[in-house]
Amino acid sequence: MKNKTSLTVIQMNDTHAYFNLHQELFWQGNQAEIIERELDPFKGNLDTIVGETATALNRYTMLESTMDNFLLQSLLEVSGAQLAFSNGWRYGAPVIPGPVTLNDLYNIIPMNPLIGTVEITGEELMNMLEENLEKTFAADPYEQMGGYIKRILGLTVYLKIENPVGQRIQEVFVGNEPLERTRIYQTAFVTEQGIPKKYGRQRRELEIHAVEAMKEYLEKHKPLHAELRGTYTVI
C-alpha cells in the first residue's frame, strides 16, 4: 500500500504501522456506490427534524459529555430510575445548537439498543466505577480499554486519578446524599458496557429503544438543555 511506514517500538517489542490518510484509502472499487445505494431508502427519514437543542452536543471531553448527558437524561425520564449509565463512547458527530435530526440521534447511539434497568447496591456501584477508572487511567497503557470514563447521571463522584487501583474514588453522592454501600439503587442503562452483567439483580429490558427515548425527550423539552454537571470532580 502507498505511503506505508513501519515503526518498531523496541521497549514494548511490538510493531506498528502508520498510514498517510488520503482519498485512495477511503474507497476501493465501488464501495461508495454500494453505501449510497443502501442508504438511499432511508435518507428522507433520517433527515427528519425531531427537535431542537440549545446545547452543543459532543463527546470531546473525558469525564462527562453533553451528548451523553442528553442520552442519560432521556433514560432517566422514560425509566423513572434514580441513576443512569452508558459507556464512554468516542464516536458520534457533534450537533451544533439548532435543529436535531433523526440521523443525529443514530449518530449518538447507532445500534439503538433497548433501555435496560437493574437494581444495584452502593457497594457494587463503587466496585464498578473503580474497575472502569482503572481501565481508563491504568498506568500500564496495555491495561487501558473501553474509551472514555463511564458516563453517569444521578451521581457525583470525587476522585484522584493518580491514586492506585481501587483507591481513586474519595467520595460519592447520590443527589445530595452520600452513597450508602448497602442500599439498593434503581438504575437505567444501555448495553452491557453501561452496566456489565456481573453487577446488580432484577435486570430487565424496557419496551423502548434509545433513539425513541431521545425523540420523546426532545418532544417534551424544547429546546434541549444538556450542559455539563460536574458529575466527576478531580481533586
N, C-alpha and C positions, 0 to 999 in steps of 0.2 A: 504494500500500500504506500502511496506517496506520502512524503513528509513524516515518516515514522522514525522516532528516535527512541532507543533503548537506554535505560539507566539502571545500573546495579548499585543498590544501597548495601555496602559491604557489612555494616554493623548488623543489619537485620537478615542478611543473606536471602533477600528477595529481589525479584526482577520486576520492574515497572515499565510500562510503555506509555509514551506521550504522543499525542496527535495534534497537529495544527488543524483547527476547525476551518473547513471551507465547504462550499456548496456540494462538492462531489461526495462528501462523507454522509450527507443527509439523505439523499435519494439515490437509489440504484435501480436501473431498469425502469419499470412502470409503477414503482411503489406509490408515488404521489398521485397518479391516476387512480389506483386502486383505493387509496384512502379517501379521495374526493368522492368516488362513486359510492362508497359505503356510508359516508356522512351525509350525502345529498338528501336522502329522505327525511332526515331529522333537522335539517338546517332551519326551516321555518319555525319549528317548535323550540329549538334551542335559543333562538333569537328573541323569544317572548320575554317581555319585561314583566318581572314578578314582584318588584318592589323598588325601594329607594334606600340608599344608605347615606347617612351624614358622616360616617366614619370611613376613612380609608382602610380597606381590609387587606391584610398581608400576613405573611409568615416569615418575616425577615428578622425576628427577634428570638433570642434563645429561651428566655424564661417564661414568656407568655406572648400571645399574639392577638391582634384584633380579629383576624379571620377565625381563629379557633374560639375566641370568646363568643362570637356570633353563633358558631355551631353549638357550643355548650349552653348558651342561653336558650337556644331552641330545644335542646334535650331536656333542660330543667322544666321548661314550660309544658311540654307535652307529657312528661312523665310524672310531674309533681314531686320529684326526688329532692333530697337535700343537697346532693353533690353530683357533679358530672365530670366524666373523664374521657379524654381521647388521646391518641398517640401524638407525639411531636413531629408530625409530618412536615417535610420541607417543600413539597410541591404545591402547585396552585398559583395561577396568575393573579397578581394584585387586582383589586377592584377599587377604582377611584370613586370619591363621593359623587353620587348621582344615581342613575338607573341601574338596577341589578337585573341581569337576565338569567334565564334558566341555565344557560351554558355556564355562567359564573358559578352557580351552585354545584354543578357537576365538576367543575374545576376544583372546588373546595374538597369534595369527597366523591370521586368518580365511581367508586364501587357501590355507592348508595346502599349501605347495609341497613338492616333493621336495627332499631334502637333497642338496647338491652337494659335490664335493671337487675340489681343484685343487692343483697344485704351483706354488709361488710363491717367488721369490727374496727375500732380505732387502732388496735394493735396491728391488724392486717394492713390498714392504710399506711401506717408508719413503715412497715416492712417493705411494702410495695414501692413506696416513694424512695426509700433508701436504695433499694435494688435499682430503680430507674436512675437515680443520681449517680450511682457507680457506673452504670452503662454509658452515661453521658459524659462524666468527668473523670473517668478512670485515669490514673497516672500512666498506666500501660495503654498506649493507643490501640493495641490489638484487643483490648477488653471493651473498647468503646463501640456502641452499636445502637441502632434504633432511632437516629435522627436527633431532634432537639429534645429538651426536657419534656416529660409527660404533661399534657395540658389538663388543667383542672379548673373548676369553678365551684365556689362554696367554701373553699379552704383558703387560709392564708398561712404560708409556710416561711419561717425564718431559718436560714441555713448558712453554713460556712462551707463554701465549695472546696476549700483547700484541706478540709479535715479528712481523716482516713475512712475506709469503708465502714458503713454503719453508724458513723458519728457526725454526719453532716447536718442533720436536722436538729435545730436547737429548740424550736417551739412551733406548735401548730394550733391554729384556731379554726373552729367551725362557726362561721359568722363572727360573733363577738365572744364566744365561749371557748375555753381551752378544749382541745381534743381529749376525749375520755377513751382510754385504751380498751376498756371492757364494753363500751357502748356499741350498739349496732346502728349503722347509718344506712339509710335508703339512698342508693346511688344509681345514676344512669350512666350509660357508656355506649360507645360504638367500637366494635371489633375487639378481638382478644388482645390486641395491642393496647387498647384502652385499659381493660382490666383482665389480666390472664385468668384462665380457668381455675388455677390453684388458689385463688383468693375468693372468699365470700361463699354465700349459700343462697338458696332460693333464686337461682339465676333463671331469668326468663326473657323472651323477646316480645316486645310490643308489636302491635299490628300497624306500625307506621315506619317508613323508611326515613333516613336522614334528610334527603332532599325535600320530601314532603313536609317534614317538621320545620325546615328552614323557610319553605314557602309560606306555611301557616304563620310563622313568626313575623315575616315581613308584612303579611296582610294586616296584622294586629299592631305593628309598631312602625309608624310612618312619620318621619324616616327612621331607619335603623340607627341605633347608637350602640357601639360595642367597643368602647375605649379600654385601654389597659387599666387594670385594677390593682396592680402591685401584689398579685397572687403569690409570687415568690419574691422574698426580700433577702438579698445577700447582706450579711452583717460581718 
